[in-house]
Amino acid sequence: MFLSVFDLYKIGIGPSSSHTMGPMTAAARFLDELQGGDWPRPANARVSRLAVSLHGSLAFTGVGHGTDRAVILGLAGFIPTTVDPDQTDTVLERIAIEKRVHPAGHGEGYRFDPKADLILDKKVPLPGHANGMAFNAFDADDRLLLRRICYSIGGGFVVSEEELQRLKSTSGSASGPRVPYPFRNAAEMLAMAKRSGLSIAEMKRTNEEIHLSRGELDDGLDRVWGAMQGCIERGLSKEGIMPGGLKVKRRARQLHDRLQEEWRQNRPNPLLANDWLSIYAMAVNEENAAGGRVVTAPTNGAAGVVPAVMRYWLHFYPEADQNDIRTFLLTSAAVGGIIKHNASISGAEVGCQGEVGSASAMAAAGLAAVMGGTPEQIENAAEIALEHHLGMTCDPVGGLVQVPCIERNALGAVKAVTAASLAIKGDGTHFVPLDAAIETMRQTGLDMNERYKETSQGGLAVNVVEC
């Protein structure tokens, strides 16, 4: 089983990997098929109008998560990795006025009225996944020419109906390209590490270098960390009210300024490490909530945990270097790949345990690795972090990735550091295997009521009065 580090760590925009990045990517894929796909096009038929329907969680929390905006931008030819967050409002305003999208390479473009042609269908879920979308293309007489259903399955991953069925049929079996260390679960990862004498990061690097040169891999890892760093810095520099209507204030800058003052005055603070962790995580997720540039880690909703722990490591361990950053990312991606392969990283599928829980496990594994942990200690760190997120629901107030999401990232980072510290102080032996925690998360997600899976129909979403 192979999932690249760059599949888990994607550079994109907020506020949600499954509700923003995925739908934007899906729309772009639909455009590609319209232009060059091998689909049964009637003679002399030309696409004139586009329409989209959003289903399940995308319908219930799509507006709060920016799904409507993302789909429109995708149909206009934009993709998450290169779209400029500062220009999106201008583009959307123009489309609303013209009632037309003009993707590059598509001639005069297509008719598309956001108010009429983008439907949030809360009544009819699509069968494959909670995050379903249907894209439709019509001719000038409104005859349907092409219809495609796809699903945003978490972390920015998008699959068609056929691809989803193949994923389900190969679940638990070997999949993906052949690599030297194709571990499908944590038990296989530990066994391969023992046989080879390699660390988890070294095995992951060897797998990645089947497809990339060492320089390309390192450059890519450095770009990911650069984007994470940039997100932290932007989050620490901004103030004001986050968009969406809840009137939630950004707090990271004010808290950061206060903490820096304590640092300068050398005031005793027994919570210093926790404070820095929380502020870094909140900075990322405030920026994500505002629709800024962010890295899935493994999702946007959980994007603050891994960067916060990495920045914490650099803050308190001045001897850390760029190789530590690469080791951290490779190790955490190995654990994240196992979780995604055997359970889910989608809040709409298994709740927030799949987002912040997975991120905390990944961050704990990465930190344990750079602290010199053995593969067994690293696996233990990931298990501790994941175990103590089991059952966590996804219940965003107002359908926005703000409350409780921003603070959950802060607490996920704190748990990750605690888990790594506990694991490093042991010898790697422990009672609950990581694989058992992952399977428990999967089963818990199946049992969880749909109201607690990113629909904003339960939990804090219905028990907090919106201001």
N, C-alpha and C positions, 0 to 999 in steps of 0.2 A: 504494500500500500504506500503510495507516494502522493503527498500534497506539498507543493512548494511553499517555502517561507513567504514568497511574494503573493501566494494565493490568500494567505491569512493576513498578511500585512499589506493592504492595498492603500495607496494614497488617493484620497477622494475628497468629498465635501460632506458636511453635516446636513441635517441632524441625525440621519439613520442610514446604516448600511443596507438594511433589508427594505426600508421604506423610501429611501432617497436614491442611494447609489444603485441598488438593484433595479428598480423601475426605470431609472434613466438609461442604464445599460440595456435593459430589455427593449426599450423604445428604439435605441440605436440599432439593436440587432434586427428589429422589424424593418427599419429603413433599409438595412443592408439586404434583407431578403427581397424587399420590394424592387430594389434596383438590380440585383444580380442573381437572386435566388432562382432555383429551378422549380417554379410552381406553375400549375396549369393555368396559364393566362389565356382567356378567350381571345379569339382573333380580333385585332384592332381595338381591344379594350385598353383603356388608360385609367390609371388611378387618379381620381379627382379629389376625394375626401377621405379623411382618416377619423376614426373614433376609437375610444378606449373605455373599457369598464374595469373597475377595481373591485375586488371581492375580499371577503373575510376580514382579516385584521387591516389590510390595506384600505378597505372601505371605512372601517370604524375609526381608525386613527390616522388616516391618510393625510388629512388637512393639517393636523398638528405635527405630523412627521415630515411634511413637505412633499408627500408623494405626488400630489397634483402638480406642483411646480416642477418636480423632477421629470415626470412623464412629458410635460409640455416641452421642457428644455431638451429632453432626449429626442422627441419628434422634430425639434428644430436643428438637430444634428450635433448636440453637445454630448460629451462623455465626462464621467466623474473625474478622471485623472487630469484633464486639461481645462475644464470649465472654470472661468474666473468668477468666484463668488461675488465680487464687487460689481459685476456687470449683469447679473441674472435679473434683477428687478427691471432694468431697462428693456431687456429682451422680452420678458413676460408682458410688460405693458404694451409693447409694440404688437405682439401676437394677439393680445386681447382686443386691440383696436382694429387690426387688419383682418382678424379671424382667418389667419393663414400662417402656415409654417413654411420656412424656406431653407431646408437643409441643403448643404453644399452638394452639388452633383445631381440634384433632383429637378433640374430645369426650373420651371416657374413655381415649384413647390406644390402644396396641397391645401385645400380648404380644411380648416380646423377651428371651430369655435369652442374655446374652453368651457363655456357655460352650457353648451348643448352636447358637445362631443366627448366630454370626459364625465363619466358616470360613476358615482360611488354607490355600488350595489350592496347594500347591507342585508338584503334578504336571501340572495342566492350565493352560497359559498361554492367555490370550485373544488373538486374532489381531491386533487393531488396534495395540496398544502394550504395552510391558512393564508399565505400571501400569494393570491392568484390574480392574474391579469389577462384580459382578452383584448387583442389588438385587431382592428378591422379596417379593411381598405375597400372603398366603394368607387364605382365609376361615376360619370356625370349624371347618370339617371338613378343614382343611389342603389345600384345593383351590387351586392356583395361579391367582391373579387377574391379576397383573401382574408382568412381569419386564423389567428395564431394565439394559442393559450400558452402562457409560461408562468413560472413561479420564482419568486425571490426567496431563496431558502436560508438566508442569513449570511452575514459577513460580506454582502455584495455579490454573492454567488447567484447566478440566474440559470435556470434550466427550462427546456421545453417539456411538453408532456412526455415525449418519447425519451428524452434524457433522464427525466425523473424516474420513469419506469425502469430504465437500465440501472440507475443508481440503487433503486430498491431491490432489484433482482440480484445485484452483486454485493449487497450489504453483508459484511462479515467475511467476504472472500477477497482474494487478491484482486486489486484493480489498479489502473493507471499504468504508466510506463515502468519498464523493468529498471530496478536500481540495485546496488550492492546490498543494501540493508533495508528490505521491504517490510519493516515491522508494522503489523496491523493493530497491535495493542501494547500495553505497557509490559506485559510478561515477555512478549517476544523482543521488545526493545532491550530489556534487561538481559535476556539470554544472549542476544547478539553482542551487546556491549561486553559481556563476560567472555565470550568466545574470542572476540576480536581484540580485546584489550583497549578499545577506543572509548572515548567519552561519548555522550549523547550528541554533543555539538559536532564532534569529529565525524560521527556516522552521518548526521544530517548534512554536513558539508560535503562528504563524499557522494551522497545521493544527489545533491544539488549540482555538483560539478560534472555529473553525467551530461547535463544540458547546458551548463554555463562554464566559462573559464573562471579560474580563481579570481582574477581581476574583476570580471563582470559581476561575480557574486558579491565580492567585497564592496564594489561601487554601489550595487543595489542595496545592500544592507546599510551602507552609510547614508544613502538617500532617504531610506525609511527613517533612520534615526534623526537625520536633519529635518525631515518633515515633522516628526514628533517634537523635536526641540523647538521648531518654529511655532508650532501650535501652543506649546507651553508659554513661550515668550509673548505671543499675541494675547493669550488669555490673561497673563499677568499685567498686561499694559492697558487693558480696556475697562471701562466702567459703564454704568447705565443699566437700562431695563432690557431684558432679553425679549425677543419678539414672540408673538403668539397669544397675547391677551391675559396671561396670568399675572403680569407685572412683577415677575420675579427679578430681583436685582442681581447683577454680577457681584460676587463677593471676593473673588480670588485676589484681585489687586489690593483691596483694602486690608485683607488678612495678611497678604505678603508684605505690605509696607509695615504693618504692625510687628510682624515676626522679624523683619530685618532690623527694626529699631531695638527689639529685645536682644538680637544677636550683637549689635554694635555696643550696647550697654552691658553686655555680658551678664544679663540677668539670669538667675537660675530658672530652668524650665524643664521639669521632668518629662514633659510631653513633647519635647522639641522634635524628635524624629517623627512622631505621629502628625504633628502640625505641618511639617514640611511635606510629608507624603500627601496629606489631605489637600493642601493648597495646590500642589502640582496637578493632582488628579482633577480637582475642581476647575482649574484653569483650562485644561483640555476640554472638559465636558461643557463648560460655559461657552467656549468657542464653537464646539460642535452644535450646541443648542441654537447658536446664532447663525448656523449654516456656513461656518468657515471651513478652511482647509484642515483636514484631519486624516488620521491613518486608522483603518480598521484594526482592532487589536483584541479579539478577533472581529468585533463589530464596532460600529460607531457608538452605540449606546453604552458600550464598555470600554471605550477608547482611552480613558484616562488612567486605567490601572497599570498597564505595562509601562507607559512613559513615566509615570510618577515613581515607580519602583526603580527604574533605570536612572532617573535623575537623582533620586535619593542615594543610590549607590555611588554615583559620581560626586555628590555633595559631601558625603561622609567618609568616602574612601579616596583621598586625593591621588593614591597610587594607581587608580583604575585608568585604563587606556582604551584605545579604539578596539583592540582585540577583545577586551571584555564585553564591549557593546555587541560585537558580532557573535560572541559566544552566547550571550544572553538571548539575542534574537533567535539564533539557530536552535538553542535548547527549548525555548518557550514555544517555538513553532512546531517542534517535534511533538510536544505534549498537546498543543492545540490541534494538530492533525489527527492524533489518536482520538481526542474527544469528538471532533467533528465526524470522523469515520464511524464511530461506534454509538454516538448519541446525537447531539445537535448543539449548534451555537445560536439557534434562532429563538428569540423571545416569544415569537408568535407560535412556536411549536412546543417549547418546553418551559416557558417562563424565564424570568431573569436569572435563574440558576444556570441557564445555558449561555448567558451573556456575561454578567459580572462574575458568576461562579467560574466559568471557563477562563476568563481573563485573569482572575486571581490565581488559579492553578498554574496558568502559563507563567505569570510573573513570579510566583514562588519557585517554580522550577528554574527559571532563568537566574534568579538571585542566588539560589543554592548552588548553581553551576559556577558562577563567578566567585562565590565564596569558597570554592575548592571542594564542593561536595562530590561524593561518588555517585554513580548512576542510581544506586539504591537510595541514597539520601535525597537525590533530586526527585525521584519518583515519590518518595515519602512526603516531601514538601508539597508537591502538586496535589497529592491525595488529601492532605490535611486542609489545604485551602479549599478544594472543591467540596469536601465532606461538609464543611460548615457554611456552605451556601445552598445545600440541598433543600428543595421545597420553596425556594424564593420565587415569588410571583412577579409578573410583569404588569404593573398597574399604574401607568403614567397618568397623572392628573391632567385633564383637558386634552389627552392624546399628545402631549408635548414631552420631549425628552429632557425634562427639567426637574420635576418633582415626582418621585424621589431619586431620579436617575443620577443627578450630579453628585449628591452626597453618597449614594451607593458606591460610586466609583472610589470615593475617598476611603470608605470603609473596606472596600475590596482590596485596595492597596495596603492598608494597615494589616489586614488578615494575611496577605501574601508575605509580607515581611515577617510577621509572627510565625507563620508556617515554615518558612525557610530557616528561621533561627532555631525553632524546635527540632527540625529535621537534622540540621547540621550538628546539633549537640548529641544526637543519637548515632547509632551505627547502621541505620538504614532498615533495620527490621521493625516491622509494625504489624498491627492486627488487621487493618482493612486495606486490601490492595487497591491501587488506583483504578484498576479495571472494574472492581466491584463498585466503587463510587460512581464511575461513569455509567455503568449499567443501571445503578439505582437512580441516577439523574434521568436516564432515558425512561425508565418505568414510571417515575414520579411525573414526568412530563406527560406521558400517556394518560395517567390518572387525573391530571389537573383539569379542573373545570375551565372551559374556554373563556369564561369571564376574566380569568387571571392570566391570559396569554396575549397581552398587548392589544386588547380590545377596549380598554378603559371602561369596562362594564362591571368591575368589581374592585375590592380592596380600597386603597387610598383614593383611587380615581372617583369613587362614588361617596366616600365618607369625608372628603375635604371640601369645604365650601370655597368655590372659586372666587377670587377677589377681583 
